[in-house]
Amino acid sequence: MGSEGSSKVTIHVTGFKKFHGVFDNPTETIVCNLREFMEKKGFPKGLVLGSCNVLEVAGEGAVAALYQVLESAVTDLDVESLETEQVIWLHLGVNSGATKFAIENQAINEATFRSPDELGWKPQRVPIVPEDGCLSRTRETSLPVDEIVKALVNMGYEVIHSNNAGRFVCNYVYYHSLLFAERHKIKSIFVHVPLFYTINEEQQMQFVASLLEVLASLH
């Protein structure tokens, strides 16, 4: 599934803390347990699990902290290393109404929060990056979403391709991450997962492990 190229893929992962209406965010549990889970399972060839961070469910007030996390992935990289090493940001968020996993193809330059974020911000039709222009501006991942979905479906998971990451903090973080990835010649992708009530923790851990394997095979 992939071609000759990068010899190593480093994947950095983020999840989110609790927020309004979701007091037990599955992505926080997944990210906190992922390294230990992967060490027991065994890492796919060529995969390096980088940082695992849990983000505040907040937009504007958490941008500085978000960029500190994003920049940690490229601090020690130079042009030469990018020729032999691929860097991917994998962001996990929960969709409490979902019954399947969703690979998000794009983010939209609009923040319209249905409820205040954890820092009390509730924007309505606000551009995430004003310099990008209109609210309808989109940024797409450079990773092959259809190929990723197909591989995961073939592994037995219920996964869909999505073009709508919402207008809340998930979309907000993804938009900034895609902009950052473009500037630094790395890659970014966002995946929505259901609640553990819908798909249990063990199955979700297995899914993320399989997702890492698929992403590592793309180089």
N, C-alpha and C positions, 0 to 999 in steps of 0.2 A: 504494500500500500504506500507508497512514498518512493523517493528516488535517492540516488547517491547525493550527498551534500554534507550537511552538518553531522559531525560525529557525536555531538552531545546536545541534549535538549534539557534546559533547566526550566522547570515550571514552578512559578510562585503562585500561591493560592490565598484567596481571601474569602471570608464569610462575614456574617453580620451578627451583632448582638441582638438582644430582644428589642421589640418596638411595639408600638400601639397595636393591640389586638393579637400579637404573637409573642407570648412571654417565654416560650421555649423554642428558640430559633434553631432548626435542625442544622443550619450551616455553621453555627458556632460549634456545635458538637462535632460535626464532621471535620472541620479544620483543626480543632484542638486534638483530635484523636488520629488524624491522618498519617502522621509520620510513624507512629507506633504500629498502626495497621499495615502500612506499606512495608515496614521492616520485617514484620511477621510473614507477610504474603510473599515478599521478594520483589525487588524493583525490576521493571522491564529493562532490557539492554538499552543503554544510551540515555536513560532517564535519570536526571538529578532532581530531587525534590528540594526546591529552594525554600524561601521563607513561607511561613503559614501565619497569616494575620487575621484578626477579627476586628472588623471596622465598626465604628459607631454608625447607627442608622440616622445619618444627618447629612444635609447637603452643604450649603454655603459655609456654615460654621465649622465644618470638618474638612474643608478643601485642603488646608495647609497640612493637616495630618495625613490625608490621603496621598498627597504628593510626596511626603516623606517616605511613605510606604512604597510608592511606585518607584521613586528614585533609588531606593535601596537595591533594586534589581539591576541597575546599570552603573552603579558607583565604580565597580572595578572592571567594567568592560571597556574595551577600546575597539577601533575599527577592525583590527586584525582578529581579535577573538570572535567578533560577530560573523566572520567568514567561516569559522569552524564550530561555532556554538549558537544554537537558537534559544532565544529567551521568550517564554510565553507567560502572560498573566492570565490565570484562570480565576474568575470571580464567581462565587456561588451566592445565590439569593433564594429566598423562599417565596413561593406563590401558594398562599394558604388554600386557594380554591382549585389547585391543579391536581390531576390524577396521574399525570405523566411528567417525565423530565422534558425540559425545553431548552434547546440550544439556540441562543439569541444571536441572530445575524447582524443586528444593527442597534444603534441608540439614536435617539432623536433630541435635537437641541431645544427641548422644552421641559421646564419643571412646573408641573401642576400637581401639587400634593393634595391627596384626598383628606389627609389629616396632618397635623403638625409633626415634624420630625422630632427626634429625641432632644434637640436643642431649641424646640419651639418655633421653628421656621415653617411657614405654610405658604409657599409661593403659588401664584396663579398666573399661568401663561408667561413665565419669565424665561428668557433664553439662558441656557446653562453656560454657554460661552458667547457673550455678546459680540465678540469680534467675528464669530462665525456667521452672523447675520440672522436670517429669519428662523422662526420657531420650527419650521418644517425641514430644516437642514438635517440630514442624516449622516452618520459615520458608520461604515460597515467594517466588520472584522476582515482581515486578510486571510484568515483560515478558512478552509473549505467546509462550510457547515453541512452541505448535503452529504459529503463523503463521511464526515464524522457521524452524522445521524445514521446513515446506512450501516456503518461498521458496528455501532452500538445496537441497532435493531437486530443485526445478524448475531449478536451475542446474547440476544433474548430480552433486551430491555425495551420498555415502552418509551419511546423518545420521539419528539417532534421538532421540526424546524420552525422557529418563530421569528417574525419580523416586528414584534411589538413587546418591548421590555417594560411597558408601562410608562408612567410619567413621574414615578416616585423615586426614591433614593437609588434603587437598583439601576434604573436608566441613567440617573445623574452620575453615579460612579462609573458606569460603563462608558458614557460619553467622554468623560475626562480621561479614562484609561485608553480609549481608542485614539484620542488626540495625542496622548503621551507616547503611545506605541508608534504612531506614525512619525513623530518627531525623532524618536530614538531608534528607529528601524528594528523594533521588536514586534511581538504579536500580543493580541488580547482577545479574550473571549469570555462571554458571560453565560452561565447556565442556571436556569431556575429549577428548583427541586420542590416536591410536595412536602407537606408536613409528615412527620414520622407516624402520625395516626393513619395516614393513607398508604405510605410505603415505609416499612419499618427501618430502624437504624442500620441493622446489618446489611439489608439489601441496598440501602443508599451508600454505605461505605464501599460495598462491592462495585456499585455503579461508578463511583468517583475513581476507584482504582482502575476500572476498565477504561474510563475516560482518559486518565493519565496515560495508559498504555496506547490508546488510539492516538492521542496527541503526540506521543513520543515517536510513533511510527510514521508520522507525516513528513519527517525531514528527508 
